[in-house]
Each structure stands twice: as structure tokens, then as C-alpha cells.
Amino acid sequence: MKSNNGSRTTAWLLCTLSFTLAIIPSFAVGQDSSQETSDKNPQRQDSSKQPEKSDASPAGALGAGWLDTYFYQIGTAGLLAGNREGLHWGGIYIPNASATGVIDRFEGTQTVPGQLYNVAVLQTTVVYDHFIGHNNRLALQYQPSIAFANGQVFRDFSNQHTSLDLLLFTRPRWNVRFSDGFLYRYAQRGVGYPYFDANPVTSGTVRNGFLDGPTRWLSDSANLTIGYALSPRSMVGITPNYTFSESGSGANFARGVSYGGNVNWNYRMSERQTVGLTYYGQLIRETSGTTFDTFYHTLAGKMGRQFSATWSIQGSTGITTSTSSIPKSSRGWYFYGSLEAIKQFSHSSIALNYSRGDTLATGLISSQYADRADMSFQKRISPRLSWSIGGGYLHEVQNRASGAWYASSHAQFLLAPRAGLNATLDYSHKGQRLGNVATDLFSGNRDIFTFGLMWQPAQTQY
């Protein structure tokens, strides 16, 4: 389906949202300010962690990860602090909304036809955040988006994204938390979220899927983390997890299911450095006409080092072994590794992330592991203007490999500080190369240009 005449729809929607956002701040002020809110970030409860120097304040989760009580905003590395900025009704609030014009050009290879889309996308986030007792917490986030072209809903860009976080149990030595993320796209494509986002303050990172396909995409990932402190310096954690993904249309569906879990042991050598061991076991069941299983076992050593309050690095290295049920094959062995590094400067930051793992939650149903690397550079040019660039790469590590890459740029200007109104401008270029079995993805190059307005009253006021 082509839609090349959506400029009127885009302009009308942007004008309408501009007027709406202009009156939102006055409406929000009129809400009941006497509501009980939490205006502080959740703090780590590690009483044994005393800084050696003033610059030794942790920039990231290098210490007792099992005591991490942070919740993150859906799709980003920003903290969900519990501040009910914007529209709020008790524990429910809307922290942001955006209207975006999208120009999407796809250039296919071989027999895949090219396409051009002009659409307008409206997106918002609804949050329910509630503290249970003194330490426990529940956060439910829902991020719908709806797209229009020629006055009609354009389903290819209308998506649903939901996340649930539960801090179930906290004691001086115990920590139990549960997380679940659900994503549904009418077609395997989307806009309005970063492919790779990094928070230099907390050293948190998140990577979203960037692969594109012609059919709908559904995925759900859940994990339960149980942590226990063996001593003030050492801790163990157990994390069972489950992922289900489905792609296709009509009667032609491809499905992937992952059952797994990891066991971690961490030891803090000093305030700035930790070491540890991890074991990860996983069964990936892929169904696409034929059902077959692949088993993975990984053993790795890991280390984290905080060089200063603005620079941290952590990574792991080890071995992975795999076997497959159909066709039956001999045991395979290959290298396993991961790396995360973040460096913050006075007005900029740089982040790097690499990992090897499955692709079921990020856009590709496959029983093979894949390497993925992402990098970003963020720069605050002025108090109101920020800019970032980034890029990434994904490639399956075994035979019949599929691969993809992207490069992106984002600019944001704070138009009205008191209203939290921003102008945004984005460009990304992506390329995909298919293996023999990745039939649910596009093969070719894609250029996406977006421009719009974003209302975010929690934006720092200048």
C-alpha cells in the first residue's frame, strides 16, 4: 500500500497538537496538587557501599545489582522516578505525548518492490506507578501510537507497547523483582523510539529492535530475578526468563519460544571494581513449517570497573556450546562476550554496547544467536538544543546468516521550557541482508525522516 499524499494530514495533525499542547500546562496545573507523590528516584539500599572519594559515586550498576530498585521508562534508558508530571489522576499520569510527520522510503533488492510512505503518527505514554508498603513498587506503562494517511488510520505504523515492573520483596539481604514487556506492531516496523539509548548519569542502556518486515510482529518477554547477599561483598542471583514471538499473516506464521535462565555470582573487590561468574542455559524452539529445538549453554567470567564518576566499563567473556534437534548435529563451540562502556564529558557523552544472544525480542525469529553492537554520541549544544548520532549492527553467528545495520541522527530543541514543548528532527538509514530462512524481513535499504513536536513537562526547566 502506497501513501504519497499524506502531507495535508501531517500538517493538520501537527497544527492541532501544537494548539492542544499549548493549553495542556495550564490544565495540568489545575490538577489536585495535594495528591501524594514520590519526587525522588528509588535509591539502592546497599548500606555497605560507602564512597572512598568524592568522585567515587557510582555512575552505574557495578555493585550489588540484586539491590537495584530502579525502574526505567518504557523503551528508553531514562529512570521512571515516579514524578507525576503532566496530566495525572491519582496514581495514573501521562508524562509525554508527540505528533510526528514521517517520510519513509524503502528501496528493495532483487524482486522486492520499493515503497514510499507519508504518514502522521500520534503517540503518548500512560503510566500507573504505585508504591506498595515501604519498599515494594508496581509500575505499569502503556505506549500506544496511531498513524494517519489521507484521513484514514494507517496500520503499518500503528503500534502498541506495554511494560510491567514489580518490586516484590526487599530485605537487607533479599531482593525479588519481576518484569514483563509486550510489543505488538501491525507491520514489523515502527518510529518514535531510539534504537539504542544510553543514560550517562546511571550508566543504563537499552536497545530496541530496528529490523523491518512486511508482516505483523508480536513479542512478549518476562523474567523473574531473585538476589541474595552472601556477605557484604558477595552476592548470588537467579533469573529465569521466557520469551514468545510471532510473525506472519494469514495462515503463514513463524513462531519462536525461548525458555532459559541464568545464575550469577558477583564479588566486589573494591568500591570501584567487581568480578563475577555467570552461567546461562537456554532452549530456543522455532516453528516455521517444521518445529526444531536448539540448546545453548554459556559459562563466562565478568568484570566491572568504574574509573571515575563519569566513566564506567563492564563486560564478560567465555564460551558457548550449542546443539540442535533437527537436523541432529555435533556439539558446536564458539566464543561468548559482552561489553558496555559509557563516558560522560562536561556537555556530551559516548556509549558503546555489544552482546551476543538470541533475537526473538528484537525483530527476528531465529534459533541462531546473533552479535549486536551499538554506539551513540550525545551532545548538548546549548541549554535548549541537544543532538545525538549513533549506529548499530546485527549479524547471526552461524551459517545461513542474516544481517542488518543502521545509522541515525536526532536533534531536539526546547521551544517552551515552562510547557515542556520540544521540536524534534530525526533521520535514520537502515540496510538488511537476509539469510536462507529469514523470510519475515525486508531485504533492502530504508530511509526514515521524521519531524514533529513532543510534549514532556518533566523536561529540565531553564
Buried (B, 14 or more C-beta within 10 A) or exposed (E): EEBEEBEEBBEEBBEEBBEBBEEBBEEBEEBEEEEEBBEEBBEBBBEEBEEEEEEBEBBBBBBBBBBBBBBBBBBBBBBBBBBBBBBBEEBBBBBBBBBBBBBBBBBBBEEBEEBEBBBBBBBBBBBBBBBEEEBBBBBBBBBBBBBBBEEEEBBBBBBBBBBBBBBBEBEEEEBBBBBBBBBBBBBBBBBBBBBBBBBBBBBBBBBBBBBBBBBBBBBBBBBBBBBBBEEEBBBBBBBBBBBBBBBBEEEEBBBBBBBBBBBBBBBBEEBBBBBBBBBBBBBBBBBBEEEBBBBBBBBBEBBBBBBBBBBBBBBBEBEBBBBBBEEEEEEBEEEBBBBBBBBBEEEBBBBBBBBBBBBBBBBBBBBBBBBBBBBBBBBBEEEBEBBBBBBBBBBBBBEEBBBBBBBBBBBBBBBBBEBBBBBBBBBBBBBBBBBEBBBBBBBBBBBBBBBBBBBBBBBEEE
